[in-house]
Amino acid sequence: MHIALPLKLTQQLLQHAQSTPNQEVCGIISQQYDSVFHCYPIDNVAEQPEKYFLFDEKQHIAAVVTMREQGQSLFAIYHSHPTAAALPSSTDIAMSNDSNAVYLIISLNTKGVLELRGFKIVAEQVQEVTLTLFS
């Protein structure tokens, strides 16, 4: 499986991850029928990592409500790994709850280059998704 991401969206995700390089950041990405992507950053996942996998519950609900009001559907969930590779952790896999979403993981552990990889997590099985960029 492969997906195409707009270059502008990818740059947004990487900038969001770089904004707090010592903390995990995350967000959700929606897709409208015309394939325009919208990104909802969520910044405080690192405050209670044992309680929240990707989202502060209130922020998650607010983002999903906004998406639905605008007729958008969930496309992807993203988060950064400040000190680890761009691979799903056992916690990521155990707590992933949307088999339809693509999970994008950004590694800040590389020197000078941010690594972005995509995965689908279905029934606790990880399938890598090839990412291509378009402008």
ChimeraX attribute file (.defattr): number of C-alpha atoms within 10 A of each C-alpha:
attribute: neighborCount
match mode: 1-to-1
recipient: residues
	/A:1	9
	/A:2	11
	/A:3	11
	/A:4	10
	/A:5	15
	/A:6	14
	/A:7	13
	/A:8	12
	/A:9	18
	/A:10	14
	/A:11	11
	/A:12	13
	/A:13	26
	/A:14	18
	/A:15	13
	/A:16	20
	/A:17	26
	/A:18	18
	/A:19	12
	/A:20	13
	/A:21	17
	/A:22	14
	/A:23	19
	/A:24	25
	/A:25	26
	/A:26	27
	/A:27	23
	/A:28	25
	/A:29	24
	/A:30	23
	/A:31	17
	/A:32	15
	/A:33	9
	/A:34	6
	/A:35	11
	/A:36	11
	/A:37	18
	/A:38	16
	/A:39	19
	/A:40	20
	/A:41	21
	/A:42	20
	/A:43	21
	/A:44	17
	/A:45	21
	/A:46	18
	/A:47	12
	/A:48	11
	/A:49	14
	/A:50	9
	/A:51	12
	/A:52	14
	/A:53	20
	/A:54	25
	/A:55	24
	/A:56	19
	/A:57	13
	/A:58	9
	/A:59	16
	/A:60	17
	/A:61	12
	/A:62	11
	/A:63	20
	/A:64	19
	/A:65	13
	/A:66	13
	/A:67	21
	/A:68	12
	/A:69	9
	/A:70	11
	/A:71	12
	/A:72	20
	/A:73	15
	/A:74	19
	/A:75	17
	/A:76	21
	/A:77	23
	/A:78	25
	/A:79	28
	/A:80	32
	/A:81	23
	/A:82	20
	/A:83	14
	/A:84	14
	/A:85	18
	/A:86	23
	/A:87	20
	/A:88	22
	/A:89	12
	/A:90	10
	/A:91	11
	/A:92	15
	/A:93	17
	/A:94	14
	/A:95	13
	/A:96	20
	/A:97	14
	/A:98	15
	/A:99	12
	/A:100	12
	/A:101	21
	/A:102	22
	/A:103	25
	/A:104	26
	/A:105	22
	/A:106	27
	/A:107	23
	/A:108	25
	/A:109	17
	/A:110	13
	/A:111	7
	/A:112	7
	/A:113	9
	/A:114	16
	/A:115	17
	/A:116	20
	/A:117	18
	/A:118	22
	/A:119	24
	/A:120	23
	/A:121	21
	/A:122	15
	/A:123	12
	/A:124	15
	/A:125	11
	/A:126	13
	/A:127	13
	/A:128	18
	/A:129	16
	/A:130	12
	/A:131	15
	/A:132	11
	/A:133	12
	/A:134	10
	/A:135	7
